[in-house]
Every structure is written in C-alpha cells, then in structure tokens.
Amino acid sequence: MKAKDFDQQFDEDIDITQSLDLSKAKRVLLEQKRVNVDFPTWMIESLDREAGILGVTRQSIIKVWLAERLEQATLTHRSSRTG
C-alpha cells in the first residue's frame, strides 16, 4: 500500500491494523532494562509486608511506588519552572 493510501485510510478512521507488521512494533519508553538495587533488610521486610497486604509482588510495589514518585517529581519541577 502506498503511504498516501495508508494516510487517507487512517484519516478516515478506517482500521489500518491489517496493513501493519505488528511483530516489529515497539512501545517507546516502555522497554525493560534490568537493574540491581541493594536494600537494607528492614526495607525488604517492609516492602514484602506491603506487597502482601495489597496482594502484589515486591517488584510490582517497587515499580508502582517509584513511578508515582517520579511522576510527582516531574509535576513539582514543572510547576516550579512556570511559577
């Protein structure tokens, strides 16, 4: 399919997914990269306790809490630049 036809179908809200090779699709900024972090024992125990209460894994709670904190920091930095 020519780019012009593809763009036209997209603009007309026609489903274009059959024209895509999704096996090569990438989710930008969501690729995983493994890191190792050392935590004190008390912190691991606290993380495990919280994870158990929430019914999630230790890794999940670390990811969620870090994401929340990074989002908060981003918002704080943005507001300090504009205000």
mmCIF file of the N, C-alpha and C atoms, coordinates in Angstrom:
data_MODEL
# 
_entry.id   MODEL 
# 
loop_
_atom_site.group_PDB 
_atom_site.id 
_atom_site.type_symbol 
_atom_site.label_atom_id 
_atom_site.label_alt_id 
_atom_site.label_comp_id 
_atom_site.label_asym_id 
_atom_site.label_entity_id 
_atom_site.label_seq_id 
_atom_site.pdbx_PDB_ins_code 
_atom_site.Cartn_x 
_atom_site.Cartn_y 
_atom_site.Cartn_z 
_atom_site.occupancy 
_atom_site.B_iso_or_equiv 
_atom_site.pdbx_formal_charge 
_atom_site.auth_seq_id 
_atom_site.auth_comp_id 
_atom_site.auth_asym_id 
_atom_site.auth_atom_id 
_atom_site.pdbx_PDB_model_num 
ATOM 1   N N  . MET A 1 1  ? 0.850   -1.172 0.000  1.00 0.00 ? 1  MET A N  1 
ATOM 2   C CA . MET A 1 1  ? 0.000   0.000  0.000  1.00 0.00 ? 1  MET A CA 1 
ATOM 3   C C  . MET A 1 1  ? 0.897   1.237  0.000  1.00 0.00 ? 1  MET A C  1 
ATOM 4   N N  . LYS A 1 2  ? 0.513   2.213  -0.760 1.00 0.00 ? 2  LYS A N  1 
ATOM 5   C CA . LYS A 1 2  ? 1.261   3.462  -0.814 1.00 0.00 ? 2  LYS A CA 1 
ATOM 6   C C  . LYS A 1 2  ? 0.962   4.299  0.419  1.00 0.00 ? 2  LYS A C  1 
ATOM 7   N N  . ALA A 1 3  ? 1.926   5.103  0.821  1.00 0.00 ? 3  ALA A N  1 
ATOM 8   C CA . ALA A 1 3  ? 1.785   5.937  2.012  1.00 0.00 ? 3  ALA A CA 1 
ATOM 9   C C  . ALA A 1 3  ? 0.565   6.848  1.908  1.00 0.00 ? 3  ALA A C  1 
ATOM 10  N N  . LYS A 1 4  ? 0.309   7.364  0.742  1.00 0.00 ? 4  LYS A N  1 
ATOM 11  C CA . LYS A 1 4  ? -0.840  8.254  0.533  1.00 0.00 ? 4  LYS A CA 1 
ATOM 12  C C  . LYS A 1 4  ? -2.151  7.537  0.865  1.00 0.00 ? 4  LYS A C  1 
ATOM 13  N N  . ASP A 1 5  ? -2.283  6.282  0.402  1.00 0.00 ? 5  ASP A N  1 
ATOM 14  C CA . ASP A 1 5  ? -3.491  5.495  0.668  1.00 0.00 ? 5  ASP A CA 1 
ATOM 15  C C  . ASP A 1 5  ? -3.594  5.149  2.157  1.00 0.00 ? 5  ASP A C  1 
ATOM 16  N N  . PHE A 1 6  ? -2.463  4.814  2.749  1.00 0.00 ? 6  PHE A N  1 
ATOM 17  C CA . PHE A 1 6  ? -2.415  4.490  4.176  1.00 0.00 ? 6  PHE A CA 1 
ATOM 18  C C  . PHE A 1 6  ? -2.873  5.696  5.000  1.00 0.00 ? 6  PHE A C  1 
ATOM 19  N N  . ASP A 1 7  ? -2.305  6.858  4.702  1.00 0.00 ? 7  ASP A N  1 
ATOM 20  C CA . ASP A 1 7  ? -2.673  8.085  5.415  1.00 0.00 ? 7  ASP A CA 1 
ATOM 21  C C  . ASP A 1 7  ? -4.152  8.409  5.252  1.00 0.00 ? 7  ASP A C  1 
ATOM 22  N N  . GLN A 1 8  ? -4.661  8.211  4.063  1.00 0.00 ? 8  GLN A N  1 
ATOM 23  C CA . GLN A 1 8  ? -6.075  8.503  3.803  1.00 0.00 ? 8  GLN A CA 1 
ATOM 24  C C  . GLN A 1 8  ? -6.969  7.583  4.627  1.00 0.00 ? 8  GLN A C  1 
ATOM 25  N N  . GLN A 1 9  ? -6.648  6.297  4.659  1.00 0.00 ? 9  GLN A N  1 
ATOM 26  C CA . GLN A 1 9  ? -7.440  5.360  5.456  1.00 0.00 ? 9  GLN A CA 1 
ATOM 27  C C  . GLN A 1 9  ? -7.376  5.720  6.937  1.00 0.00 ? 9  GLN A C  1 
ATOM 28  N N  . PHE A 1 10 ? -6.198  6.072  7.405  1.00 0.00 ? 10 PHE A N  1 
ATOM 29  C CA . PHE A 1 10 ? -6.036  6.472  8.800  1.00 0.00 ? 10 PHE A CA 1 
ATOM 30  C C  . PHE A 1 10 ? -6.890  7.705  9.095  1.00 0.00 ? 10 PHE A C  1 
ATOM 31  N N  . ASP A 1 11 ? -6.812  8.705  8.237  1.00 0.00 ? 11 ASP A N  1 
ATOM 32  C CA . ASP A 1 11 ? -7.565  9.944  8.424  1.00 0.00 ? 11 ASP A CA 1 
ATOM 33  C C  . ASP A 1 11 ? -9.072  9.717  8.393  1.00 0.00 ? 11 ASP A C  1 
ATOM 34  N N  . GLU A 1 12 ? -9.496  8.690  7.672  1.00 0.00 ? 12 GLU A N  1 
ATOM 35  C CA . GLU A 1 12 ? -10.929 8.385  7.555  1.00 0.00 ? 12 GLU A CA 1 
ATOM 36  C C  . GLU A 1 12 ? -11.391 7.380  8.617  1.00 0.00 ? 12 GLU A C  1 
ATOM 37  N N  . ASP A 1 13 ? -10.558 7.133  9.614  1.00 0.00 ? 13 ASP A N  1 
ATOM 38  C CA . ASP A 1 13 ? -10.864 6.196  10.703 1.00 0.00 ? 13 ASP A CA 1 
ATOM 39  C C  . ASP A 1 13 ? -11.140 4.773  10.224 1.00 0.00 ? 13 ASP A C  1 
ATOM 40  N N  . ILE A 1 14 ? -10.501 4.389  9.139  1.00 0.00 ? 14 ILE A N  1 
ATOM 41  C CA . ILE A 1 14 ? -10.594 3.013  8.651  1.00 0.00 ? 14 ILE A CA 1 
ATOM 42  C C  . ILE A 1 14 ? -9.532  2.201  9.370  1.00 0.00 ? 14 ILE A C  1 
ATOM 43  N N  . ASP A 1 15 ? -9.877  0.992  9.799  1.00 0.00 ? 15 ASP A N  1 
ATOM 44  C CA . ASP A 1 15 ? -8.942  0.131  10.523 1.00 0.00 ? 15 ASP A CA 1 
ATOM 45  C C  . ASP A 1 15 ? -7.748  -0.192 9.634  1.00 0.00 ? 15 ASP A C  1 
ATOM 46  N N  . ILE A 1 16 ? -6.577  0.248  10.055 1.00 0.00 ? 16 ILE A N  1 
ATOM 47  C CA . ILE A 1 16 ? -5.360  0.044  9.264  1.00 0.00 ? 16 ILE A CA 1 
ATOM 48  C C  . ILE A 1 16 ? -4.466  -1.060 9.826  1.00 0.00 ? 16 ILE A C  1 
ATOM 49  N N  . THR A 1 17 ? -4.902  -1.695 10.898 1.00 0.00 ? 17 THR A N  1 
ATOM 50  C CA . THR A 1 17 ? -4.031  -2.674 11.557 1.00 0.00 ? 17 THR A CA 1 
ATOM 51  C C  . THR A 1 17 ? -3.639  -3.839 10.654 1.00 0.00 ? 17 THR A C  1 
ATOM 52  N N  . GLN A 1 18 ? -4.503  -4.226 9.718  1.00 0.00 ? 18 GLN A N  1 
ATOM 53  C CA . GLN A 1 18 ? -4.148  -5.328 8.824  1.00 0.00 ? 18 GLN A CA 1 
ATOM 54  C C  . GLN A 1 18 ? -3.019  -4.934 7.873  1.00 0.00 ? 18 GLN A C  1 
ATOM 55  N N  . SER A 1 19 ? -2.747  -3.655 7.763  1.00 0.00 ? 19 SER A N  1 
ATOM 56  C CA . SER A 1 19 ? -1.667  -3.170 6.902  1.00 0.00 ? 19 SER A CA 1 
ATOM 57  C C  . SER A 1 19 ? -0.347  -3.013 7.658  1.00 0.00 ? 19 SER A C  1 
ATOM 58  N N  . LEU A 1 20 ? -0.355  -3.290 8.942  1.00 0.00 ? 20 LEU A N  1 
ATOM 59  C CA . LEU A 1 20 ? 0.835   -3.105 9.767  1.00 0.00 ? 20 LEU A CA 1 
ATOM 60  C C  . LEU A 1 20 ? 1.495   -4.435 10.090 1.00 0.00 ? 20 LEU A C  1 
ATOM 61  N N  . ASP A 1 21 ? 2.804   -4.421 10.216 1.00 0.00 ? 21 ASP A N  1 
ATOM 62  C CA . ASP A 1 21 ? 3.553   -5.582 10.680 1.00 0.00 ? 21 ASP A CA 1 
ATOM 63  C C  . ASP A 1 21 ? 3.788   -5.394 12.175 1.00 0.00 ? 21 ASP A C  1 
ATOM 64  N N  . LEU A 1 22 ? 2.849   -5.868 12.988 1.00 0.00 ? 22 LEU A N  1 
ATOM 65  C CA . LEU A 1 22 ? 2.901   -5.647 14.425 1.00 0.00 ? 22 LEU A CA 1 
ATOM 66  C C  . LEU A 1 22 ? 4.009   -6.434 15.120 1.00 0.00 ? 22 LEU A C  1 
ATOM 67  N N  . SER A 1 23 ? 4.604   -7.402 14.420 1.00 0.00 ? 23 SER A N  1 
ATOM 68  C CA . SER A 1 23 ? 5.708   -8.160 15.028 1.00 0.00 ? 23 SER A CA 1 
ATOM 69  C C  . SER A 1 23 ? 6.934   -7.285 15.241 1.00 0.00 ? 23 SER A C  1 
ATOM 70  N N  . LYS A 1 24 ? 7.003   -6.172 14.557 1.00 0.00 ? 24 LYS A N  1 
ATOM 71  C CA . LYS A 1 24 ? 8.139   -5.264 14.695 1.00 0.00 ? 24 LYS A CA 1 
ATOM 72  C C  . LYS A 1 24 ? 7.783   -4.012 15.486 1.00 0.00 ? 24 LYS A C  1 
ATOM 73  N N  . ALA A 1 25 ? 6.580   -3.965 16.029 1.00 0.00 ? 25 ALA A N  1 
ATOM 74  C CA . ALA A 1 25 ? 6.138   -2.791 16.782 1.00 0.00 ? 25 ALA A CA 1 
ATOM 75  C C  . ALA A 1 25 ? 6.867   -2.709 18.114 1.00 0.00 ? 25 ALA A C  1 
ATOM 76  N N  . LYS A 1 26 ? 7.162   -1.486 18.543 1.00 0.00 ? 26 LYS A N  1 
ATOM 77  C CA . LYS A 1 26 ? 7.828   -1.261 19.819 1.00 0.00 ? 26 LYS A CA 1 
ATOM 78  C C  . LYS A 1 26 ? 7.045   -0.226 20.598 1.00 0.00 ? 26 LYS A C  1 
ATOM 79  N N  . ARG A 1 27 ? 7.011   -0.385 21.896 1.00 0.00 ? 27 ARG A N  1 
ATOM 80  C CA . ARG A 1 27 ? 6.380   0.590  22.776 1.00 0.00 ? 27 ARG A CA 1 
ATOM 81  C C  . ARG A 1 27 ? 7.475   1.515  23.289 1.00 0.00 ? 27 ARG A C  1 
ATOM 82  N N  . VAL A 1 28 ? 7.542   2.684  22.705 1.00 0.00 ? 28 VAL A N  1 
ATOM 83  C CA . VAL A 1 28 ? 8.600   3.640  23.021 1.00 0.00 ? 28 VAL A CA 1 
ATOM 84  C C  . VAL A 1 28 ? 8.567   3.981  24.510 1.00 0.00 ? 28 VAL A C  1 
ATOM 85  N N  . LEU A 1 29 ? 9.717   4.033  25.122 1.00 0.00 ? 29 LEU A N  1 
ATOM 86  C CA . LEU A 1 29 ? 9.932   4.342  26.537 1.00 0.00 ? 29 LEU A CA 1 
ATOM 87  C C  . LEU A 1 29 ? 9.388   3.286  27.491 1.00 0.00 ? 29 LEU A C  1 
ATOM 88  N N  . LEU A 1 30 ? 8.901   2.155  26.977 1.00 0.00 ? 30 LEU A N  1 
ATOM 89  C CA . LEU A 1 30 ? 8.398   1.104  27.858 1.00 0.00 ? 30 LEU A CA 1 
ATOM 90  C C  . LEU A 1 30 ? 9.242   -0.172 27.780 1.00 0.00 ? 30 LEU A C  1 
ATOM 91  N N  . GLU A 1 31 ? 10.359  -0.100 27.060 1.00 0.00 ? 31 GLU A N  1 
ATOM 92  C CA . GLU A 1 31 ? 11.233  -1.266 27.012 1.00 0.00 ? 31 GLU A CA 1 
ATOM 93  C C  . GLU A 1 31 ? 11.827  -1.490 28.398 1.00 0.00 ? 31 GLU A C  1 
ATOM 94  N N  . GLN A 1 32 ? 12.010  -2.739 28.741 1.00 0.00 ? 32 GLN A N  1 
ATOM 95  C CA . GLN A 1 32 ? 12.519  -3.100 30.064 1.00 0.00 ? 32 GLN A CA 1 
ATOM 96  C C  . GLN A 1 32 ? 14.039  -3.108 30.072 1.00 0.00 ? 32 GLN A C  1 
ATOM 97  N N  . LYS A 1 33 ? 14.606  -2.696 31.186 1.00 0.00 ? 33 LYS A N  1 
ATOM 98  C CA . LYS A 1 33 ? 16.037  -2.793 31.405 1.00 0.00 ? 33 LYS A CA 1 
ATOM 99  C C  . LYS A 1 33 ? 16.241  -3.246 32.843 1.00 0.00 ? 33 LYS A C  1 
ATOM 100 N N  . ARG A 1 34 ? 17.004  -4.295 33.015 1.00 0.00 ? 34 ARG A N  1 
ATOM 101 C CA . ARG A 1 34 ? 17.223  -4.861 34.343 1.00 0.00 ? 34 ARG A CA 1 
ATOM 102 C C  . ARG A 1 34 ? 18.262  -4.047 35.105 1.00 0.00 ? 34 ARG A C  1 
ATOM 103 N N  . VAL A 1 35 ? 17.944  -3.774 36.375 1.00 0.00 ? 35 VAL A N  1 
ATOM 104 C CA . VAL A 1 35 ? 18.886  -3.104 37.272 1.00 0.00 ? 35 VAL A CA 1 
ATOM 105 C C  . VAL A 1 35 ? 18.928  -3.870 38.585 1.00 0.00 ? 35 VAL A C  1 
ATOM 106 N N  . ASN A 1 36 ? 20.025  -3.791 39.261 1.00 0.00 ? 36 ASN A N  1 
ATOM 107 C CA . ASN A 1 36 ? 20.164  -4.413 40.581 1.00 0.00 ? 36 ASN A CA 1 
ATOM 108 C C  . ASN A 1 36 ? 20.262  -3.305 41.622 1.00 0.00 ? 36 ASN A C  1 
ATOM 109 N N  . VAL A 1 37 ? 19.481  -3.429 42.668 1.00 0.00 ? 37 VAL A N  1 
ATOM 110 C CA . VAL A 1 37 ? 19.491  -2.443 43.739 1.00 0.00 ? 37 VAL A CA 1 
ATOM 111 C C  . VAL A 1 37 ? 19.597  -3.191 45.059 1.00 0.00 ? 37 VAL A C  1 
ATOM 112 N N  . ASP A 1 38 ? 20.477  -2.737 45.910 1.00 0.00 ? 38 ASP A N  1 
ATOM 113 C CA . ASP A 1 38 ? 20.618  -3.330 47.245 1.00 0.00 ? 38 ASP A CA 1 
ATOM 114 C C  . ASP A 1 38 ? 19.801  -2.517 48.236 1.00 0.00 ? 38 ASP A C  1 
ATOM 115 N N  . PHE A 1 39 ? 18.955  -3.213 49.008 1.00 0.00 ? 39 PHE A N  1 
ATOM 116 C CA . PHE A 1 39 ? 18.128  -2.585 50.029 1.00 0.00 ? 39 PHE A CA 1 
ATOM 117 C C  . PHE A 1 39 ? 18.498  -3.158 51.392 1.00 0.00 ? 39 PHE A C  1 
ATOM 118 N N  . PRO A 1 40 ? 18.382  -2.359 52.448 1.00 0.00 ? 40 PRO A N  1 
ATOM 119 C CA . PRO A 1 40 ? 18.581  -2.919 53.783 1.00 0.00 ? 40 PRO A CA 1 
ATOM 120 C C  . PRO A 1 40 ? 17.464  -3.924 54.095 1.00 0.00 ? 40 PRO A C  1 
ATOM 121 N N  . THR A 1 41 ? 17.749  -4.851 54.965 1.00 0.00 ? 41 THR A N  1 
ATOM 122 C CA . THR A 1 41 ? 16.797  -5.913 55.308 1.00 0.00 ? 41 THR A CA 1 
ATOM 123 C C  . THR A 1 41 ? 15.462  -5.358 55.780 1.00 0.00 ? 41 THR A C  1 
ATOM 124 N N  . TRP A 1 42 ? 15.491  -4.321 56.622 1.00 0.00 ? 42 TRP A N  1 
ATOM 125 C CA . TRP A 1 42 ? 14.239  -3.762 57.143 1.00 0.00 ? 42 TRP A CA 1 
ATOM 126 C C  . TRP A 1 42 ? 13.347  -3.249 56.007 1.00 0.00 ? 42 TRP A C  1 
ATOM 127 N N  . MET A 1 43 ? 13.981  -2.716 54.950 1.00 0.00 ? 43 MET A N  1 
ATOM 128 C CA . MET A 1 43 ? 13.217  -2.191 53.831 1.00 0.00 ? 43 MET A CA 1 
ATOM 129 C C  . MET A 1 43 ? 12.575  -3.324 53.023 1.00 0.00 ? 43 MET A C  1 
ATOM 130 N N  . ILE A 1 44 ? 13.313  -4.402 52.825 1.00 0.00 ? 44 ILE A N  1 
ATOM 131 C CA . ILE A 1 44 ? 12.773  -5.572 52.123 1.00 0.00 ? 44 ILE A CA 1 
ATOM 132 C C  . ILE A 1 44 ? 11.588  -6.138 52.897 1.00 0.00 ? 44 ILE A C  1 
ATOM 133 N N  . GLU A 1 45 ? 11.737  -6.248 54.215 1.00 0.00 ? 45 GLU A N  1 
ATOM 134 C CA . GLU A 1 45 ? 10.647  -6.770 55.039 1.00 0.00 ? 45 GLU A CA 1 
ATOM 135 C C  . GLU A 1 45 ? 9.420   -5.870 54.955 1.00 0.00 ? 45 GLU A C  1 
ATOM 136 N N  . SER A 1 46 ? 9.624   -4.561 54.969 1.00 0.00 ? 46 SER A N  1 
ATOM 137 C CA . SER A 1 46 ? 8.504   -3.622 54.852 1.00 0.00 ? 46 SER A CA 1 
ATOM 138 C C  . SER A 1 46 ? 7.849   -3.710 53.478 1.00 0.00 ? 46 SER A C  1 
ATOM 139 N N  . LEU A 1 47 ? 8.673   -3.823 52.449 1.00 0.00 ? 47 LEU A N  1 
ATOM 140 C CA . LEU A 1 47 ? 8.128   -3.969 51.094 1.00 0.00 ? 47 LEU A CA 1 
ATOM 141 C C  . LEU A 1 47 ? 7.314   -5.249 50.968 1.00 0.00 ? 47 LEU A C  1 
ATOM 142 N N  . ASP A 1 48 ? 7.843   -6.336 51.501 1.00 0.00 ? 48 ASP A N  1 
ATOM 143 C CA . ASP A 1 48 ? 7.130   -7.614 51.442 1.00 0.00 ? 48 ASP A CA 1 
ATOM 144 C C  . ASP A 1 48 ? 5.816   -7.556 52.214 1.00 0.00 ? 48 ASP A C  1 
ATOM 145 N N  . ARG A 1 49 ? 5.809   -6.898 53.350 1.00 0.00 ? 49 ARG A N  1 
ATOM 146 C CA . ARG A 1 49 ? 4.592   -6.754 54.142 1.00 0.00 ? 49 ARG A CA 1 
ATOM 147 C C  . ARG A 1 49 ? 3.535   -5.963 53.353 1.00 0.00 ? 49 ARG A C  1 
ATOM 148 N N  . GLU A 1 50 ? 3.938   -4.833 52.783 1.00 0.00 ? 50 GLU A N  1 
ATOM 149 C CA . GLU A 1 50 ? 3.004   -4.019 51.994 1.00 0.00 ? 50 GLU A CA 1 
ATOM 150 C C  . GLU A 1 50 ? 2.521   -4.769 50.762 1.00 0.00 ? 50 GLU A C  1 
ATOM 151 N N  . ALA A 1 51 ? 3.431   -5.455 50.095 1.00 0.00 ? 51 ALA A N  1 
ATOM 152 C CA . ALA A 1 51 ? 3.058   -6.222 48.908 1.00 0.00 ? 51 ALA A CA 1 
ATOM 153 C C  . ALA A 1 51 ? 2.038   -7.297 49.268 1.00 0.00 ? 51 ALA A C  1 
ATOM 154 N N  . GLY A 1 52 ? 2.248   -7.962 50.424 1.00 0.00 ? 52 GLY A N  1 
ATOM 155 C CA . GLY A 1 52 ? 1.307   -8.985 50.875 1.00 0.00 ? 52 GLY A CA 1 
ATOM 156 C C  . GLY A 1 52 ? -0.075  -8.411 51.156 1.00 0.00 ? 52 GLY A C  1 
ATOM 157 N N  . ILE A 1 53 ? -0.108  -7.250 51.788 1.00 0.00 ? 53 ILE A N  1 
ATOM 158 C CA . ILE A 1 53 ? -1.392  -6.594 52.085 1.00 0.00 ? 53 ILE A CA 1 
ATOM 159 C C  . ILE A 1 53 ? -2.134  -6.263 50.796 1.00 0.00 ? 53 ILE A C  1 
ATOM 160 N N  . LEU A 1 54 ? -1.383  -5.781 49.807 1.00 0.00 ? 54 LEU A N  1 
ATOM 161 C CA . LEU A 1 54 ? -2.000  -5.386 48.534 1.00 0.00 ? 54 LEU A CA 1 
ATOM 162 C C  . LEU A 1 54 ? -2.199  -6.559 47.573 1.00 0.00 ? 54 LEU A C  1 
ATOM 163 N N  . GLY A 1 55 ? -1.579  -7.692 47.888 1.00 0.00 ? 55 GLY A N  1 
ATOM 164 C CA . GLY A 1 55 ? -1.722  -8.875 47.031 1.00 0.00 ? 55 GLY A CA 1 
ATOM 165 C C  . GLY A 1 55 ? -0.946  -8.759 45.728 1.00 0.00 ? 55 GLY A C  1 
ATOM 166 N N  . VAL A 1 56 ? 0.215   -8.099 45.797 1.00 0.00 ? 56 VAL A N  1 
ATOM 167 C CA . VAL A 1 56 ? 1.063   -7.958 44.615 1.00 0.00 ? 56 VAL A CA 1 
ATOM 168 C C  . VAL A 1 56 ? 2.469   -8.423 44.968 1.00 0.00 ? 56 VAL A C  1 
ATOM 169 N N  . THR A 1 57 ? 3.327   -8.481 43.975 1.00 0.00 ? 57 THR A N  1 
ATOM 170 C CA . THR A 1 57 ? 4.712   -8.886 44.231 1.00 0.00 ? 57 THR A CA 1 
ATOM 171 C C  . THR A 1 57 ? 5.535   -7.702 44.721 1.00 0.00 ? 57 THR A C  1 
ATOM 172 N N  . ARG A 1 58 ? 6.673   -8.019 45.311 1.00 0.00 ? 58 ARG A N  1 
ATOM 173 C CA . ARG A 1 58 ? 7.600   -6.977 45.753 1.00 0.00 ? 58 ARG A CA 1 
ATOM 174 C C  . ARG A 1 58 ? 8.009   -6.097 44.569 1.00 0.00 ? 58 ARG A C  1 
ATOM 175 N N  . GLN A 1 59 ? 8.314   -6.727 43.450 1.00 0.00 ? 59 GLN A N  1 
ATOM 176 C CA . GLN A 1 59 ? 8.727   -5.977 42.260 1.00 0.00 ? 59 GLN A CA 1 
ATOM 177 C C  . GLN A 1 59 ? 7.623   -5.021 41.807 1.00 0.00 ? 59 GLN A C  1 
ATOM 178 N N  . SER A 1 60 ? 6.384   -5.472 41.848 1.00 0.00 ? 60 SER A N  1 
ATOM 179 C CA . SER A 1 60 ? 5.266   -4.617 41.432 1.00 0.00 ? 60 SER A CA 1 
ATOM 180 C C  . SER A 1 60 ? 5.142   -3.389 42.311 1.00 0.00 ? 60 SER A C  1 
ATOM 181 N N  . ILE A 1 61 ? 5.225   -3.584 43.612 1.00 0.00 ? 61 ILE A N  1 
ATOM 182 C CA . ILE A 1 61 ? 5.068   -2.438 44.514 1.00 0.00 ? 61 ILE A CA 1 
ATOM 183 C C  . ILE A 1 61 ? 6.228   -1.459 44.352 1.00 0.00 ? 61 ILE A C  1 
ATOM 184 N N  . ILE A 1 62 ? 7.430   -1.963 44.121 1.00 0.00 ? 62 ILE A N  1 
ATOM 185 C CA . ILE A 1 62 ? 8.575   -1.074 43.896 1.00 0.00 ? 62 ILE A CA 1 
ATOM 186 C C  . ILE A 1 62 ? 8.354   -0.260 42.632 1.00 0.00 ? 62 ILE A C  1 
ATOM 187 N N  . LYS A 1 63 ? 7.922   -0.913 41.553 1.00 0.00 ? 63 LYS A N  1 
ATOM 188 C CA . LYS A 1 63 ? 7.685   -0.207 40.288 1.00 0.00 ? 63 LYS A CA 1 
ATOM 189 C C  . LYS A 1 63 ? 6.606   0.860  40.439 1.00 0.00 ? 63 LYS A C  1 
ATOM 190 N N  . VAL A 1 64 ? 5.514   0.511  41.074 1.00 0.00 ? 64 VAL A N  1 
ATOM 191 C CA . VAL A 1 64 ? 4.405   1.463  41.232 1.00 0.00 ? 64 VAL A CA 1 
ATOM 192 C C  . VAL A 1 64 ? 4.834   2.648  42.078 1.00 0.00 ? 64 VAL A C  1 
ATOM 193 N N  . TRP A 1 65 ? 5.477   2.377  43.204 1.00 0.00 ? 65 TRP A N  1 
ATOM 194 C CA . TRP A 1 65 ? 5.891   3.469  44.086 1.00 0.00 ? 65 TRP A CA 1 
ATOM 195 C C  . TRP A 1 65 ? 6.929   4.369  43.430 1.00 0.00 ? 65 TRP A C  1 
ATOM 196 N N  . LEU A 1 66 ? 7.863   3.783  42.707 1.00 0.00 ? 66 LEU A N  1 
ATOM 197 C CA . LEU A 1 66 ? 8.850   4.601  42.006 1.00 0.00 ? 66 LEU A CA 1 
ATOM 198 C C  . LEU A 1 66 ? 8.190   5.438  40.914 1.00 0.00 ? 66 LEU A C  1 
ATOM 199 N N  . ALA A 1 67 ? 7.272   4.836  40.175 1.00 0.00 ? 67 ALA A N  1 
ATOM 200 C CA . ALA A 1 67 ? 6.573   5.575  39.117 1.00 0.00 ? 67 ALA A CA 1 
ATOM 201 C C  . ALA A 1 67 ? 5.791   6.745  39.697 1.00 0.00 ? 67 ALA A C  1 
ATOM 202 N N  . GLU A 1 68 ? 5.102   6.508  40.822 1.00 0.00 ? 68 GLU A N  1 
ATOM 203 C CA . GLU A 1 68 ? 4.345   7.584  41.468 1.00 0.00 ? 68 GLU A CA 1 
ATOM 204 C C  . GLU A 1 68 ? 5.274   8.708  41.910 1.00 0.00 ? 68 GLU A C  1 
ATOM 205 N N  . ARG A 1 69 ? 6.389   8.356  42.493 1.00 0.00 ? 69 ARG A N  1 
ATOM 206 C CA . ARG A 1 69 ? 7.329   9.364  42.989 1.00 0.00 ? 69 ARG A CA 1 
ATOM 207 C C  . ARG A 1 69 ? 7.957   10.150 41.851 1.00 0.00 ? 69 ARG A C  1 
ATOM 208 N N  . LEU A 1 70 ? 8.304   9.468  40.769 1.00 0.00 ? 70 LEU A N  1 
ATOM 209 C CA . LEU A 1 70 ? 8.883   10.150 39.617 1.00 0.00 ? 70 LEU A CA 1 
ATOM 210 C C  . LEU A 1 70 ? 7.875   11.087 38.958 1.00 0.00 ? 70 LEU A C  1 
ATOM 211 N N  . GLU A 1 71 ? 6.625   10.644 38.893 1.00 0.00 ? 71 GLU A N  1 
ATOM 212 C CA . GLU A 1 71 ? 5.570   11.498 38.336 1.00 0.00 ? 71 GLU A CA 1 
ATOM 213 C C  . GLU A 1 71 ? 5.383   12.743 39.204 1.00 0.00 ? 71 GLU A C  1 
ATOM 214 N N  . GLN A 1 72 ? 5.380   12.544 40.514 1.00 0.00 ? 72 GLN A N  1 
ATOM 215 C CA . GLN A 1 72 ? 5.247   13.663 41.447 1.00 0.00 ? 72 GLN A CA 1 
ATOM 216 C C  . GLN A 1 72 ? 6.418   14.637 41.291 1.00 0.00 ? 72 GLN A C  1 
ATOM 217 N N  . ALA A 1 73 ? 7.617   14.111 41.168 1.00 0.00 ? 73 ALA A N  1 
ATOM 218 C CA . ALA A 1 73 ? 8.797   14.959 40.995 1.00 0.00 ? 73 ALA A CA 1 
ATOM 219 C C  . ALA A 1 73 ? 8.716   15.747 39.690 1.00 0.00 ? 73 ALA A C  1 
ATOM 220 N N  . THR A 1 74 ? 8.259   15.103 38.638 1.00 0.00 ? 74 THR A N  1 
ATOM 221 C CA . THR A 1 74 ? 8.115   15.784 37.350 1.00 0.00 ? 74 THR A CA 1 
ATOM 222 C C  . THR A 1 74 ? 7.131   16.937 37.458 1.00 0.00 ? 74 THR A C  1 
ATOM 223 N N  . LEU A 1 75 ? 5.999   16.690 38.109 1.00 0.00 ? 75 LEU A N  1 
ATOM 224 C CA . LEU A 1 75 ? 4.997   17.749 38.277 1.00 0.00 ? 75 LEU A CA 1 
ATOM 225 C C  . LEU A 1 75 ? 5.539   18.891 39.129 1.00 0.00 ? 75 LEU A C  1 
ATOM 226 N N  . THR A 1 76 ? 6.283   18.558 40.159 1.00 0.00 ? 76 THR A N  1 
ATOM 227 C CA . THR A 1 76 ? 6.869   19.575 41.038 1.00 0.00 ? 76 THR A CA 1 
ATOM 228 C C  . THR A 1 76 ? 7.859   20.435 40.255 1.00 0.00 ? 76 THR A C  1 
ATOM 229 N N  . HIS A 1 77 ? 8.695   19.799 39.450 1.00 0.00 ? 77 HIS A N  1 
ATOM 230 C CA . HIS A 1 77 ? 9.693   20.532 38.665 1.00 0.00 ? 77 HIS A CA 1 
ATOM 231 C C  . HIS A 1 77 ? 9.009   21.437 37.634 1.00 0.00 ? 77 HIS A C  1 
ATOM 232 N N  . ARG A 1 78 ? 7.954   20.927 37.015 1.00 0.00 ? 78 ARG A N  1 
ATOM 233 C CA . ARG A 1 78 ? 7.245   21.730 36.006 1.00 0.00 ? 78 ARG A CA 1 
ATOM 234 C C  . ARG A 1 78 ? 6.608   22.956 36.642 1.00 0.00 ? 78 ARG A C  1 
ATOM 235 N N  . SER A 1 79 ? 5.964   22.769 37.802 1.00 0.00 ? 79 SER A N  1 
ATOM 236 C CA . SER A 1 79 ? 5.292   23.901 38.435 1.00 0.00 ? 79 SER A CA 1 
ATOM 237 C C  . SER A 1 79 ? 6.286   24.926 38.959 1.00 0.00 ? 79 SER A C  1 
ATOM 238 N N  . SER A 1 80 ? 7.482   24.485 39.372 1.00 0.00 ? 80 SER A N  1 
ATOM 239 C CA . SER A 1 80 ? 8.475   25.439 39.862 1.00 0.00 ? 80 SER A CA 1 
ATOM 240 C C  . SER A 1 80 ? 9.070   26.254 38.710 1.00 0.00 ? 80 SER A C  1 
ATOM 241 N N  . ARG A 1 81 ? 9.056   25.715 37.507 1.00 0.00 ? 81 ARG A N  1 
ATOM 242 C CA . ARG A 1 81 ? 9.565   26.447 36.351 1.00 0.00 ? 81 ARG A CA 1 
ATOM 243 C C  . ARG A 1 81 ? 8.560   27.472 35.846 1.00 0.00 ? 81 ARG A C  1 
ATOM 244 N N  . THR A 1 82 ? 7.269   27.178 35.993 1.00 0.00 ? 82 THR A N  1 
ATOM 245 C CA . THR A 1 82 ? 6.242   28.077 35.473 1.00 0.00 ? 82 THR A CA 1 
ATOM 246 C C  . THR A 1 82 ? 5.778   29.089 36.505 1.00 0.00 ? 82 THR A C  1 
ATOM 247 N N  . GLY A 1 83 ? 6.037   28.832 37.774 1.00 0.00 ? 83 GLY A N  1 
ATOM 248 C CA . GLY A 1 83 ? 5.514   29.699 38.824 1.00 0.00 ? 83 GLY A CA 1 
ATOM 249 C C  . GLY A 1 83 ? 6.501   30.539 39.404 1.00 0.00 ? 83 GLY A C  1 
# 
